[in-house]
Amino acid sequence: MPGPDPDRLLIEEHNPRFARVCFQAYDWTGNNGNRRKRAMAILRRLRWGTWRCRGCGDELPDYVRADALYCGNKCRKKAARERRAARSAGCCDA
């Protein structure tokens, strides 16, 4: 019998005021500390309003890390290209 998906968290309510994050627990081991910490970190970011992608502004999917800043490689690489362009444009203006 397969165990619950270790990275699966369920964001049940996306409203920051009433945010709710659930996770699947291991019944037979009782070792749920990391899942609980990840759920609490995501809940904290939902309440603070920082659970959004810095690239596109959409809400982050529930399968990304709790400290993720971008929803995927596309947004991360786009932001890096924009930073490089801004840095190179700023150094040559004299």
N, C-alpha and C positions, 0 to 999 in steps of 0.2 A: 504494500500500500504506500503510495507516494505521500510525502509530507506536504505541508502547505508551501506555497511559493515564498521563498525567503525575502524577496524584494517587493512583495505585493502589499501595498497599503491602499485603503479605500478612503477617498476624500468624499464624504457623504454630503456635506453642506459647504458650499463655496462662499457663502456670505461671511465676511470677516467677523461679524459680531456673533454669529451662531455657528462658527466653523466646527466641524467634527471629523476626526480622522480615526479610522479603525484599522486593525491589522489582524492577520490570522495567527493564532498562537499555537505553539507546539504543546499539545496536551500531555504527552508522555515524558517530556524532559523538563518542562518548566523553565527553560532557558529562553526568556523573551526579553531580556534586558536591552539588547541592541535594537530590536524592533520597537520597543516602547520609546527608547531615546530618539529614534528616527521619526516616529509618529509625533512625539512632542516637539521636535525641531520644526517639522513641517507645519504643525498647528500654530506654533509661534510665528512662523513666517507668514502664514495665512492671516493671522490677526494683525500683524504689523503692515500687511499689504505688500510684502516683498516677494511673494510667490508668483512673480511674473518674469517673463523672459526679458533680458535687457536689450535684446536685438529687435524682436518683433512686437513686444509688449503683450503677447498672449499669456494666458495662465500656463504655468509649467505642468507637464503631464505628471501623473502620480508615480511613474516608475523611475524617475530621475533621482539622483542623490539628494539628500536633504540640503546640501550646501551648493547645489547647482545654480548657475547664473543664467544659462542659456538653455533653450528647449532642445537643441540639437547642434550638430556640426555646422549646418548651414548658417544659423544665426551667429554662432561663435566665430566662424571664419569671416563672415561679413563684418562683424564688429572689429575684428583684428585688421581687416583691410581698411576700414574707415579710420581707425586709430593711426595706422601707418601713413595714410594719405594726409591726415591732419597734422601729424608730426613733421612730415616732409614739407608741407606747405607753410608751416609756421616757422621753420628754421631759415628759409630762404627770403623771407620778407624783411628787408632792411632798408 
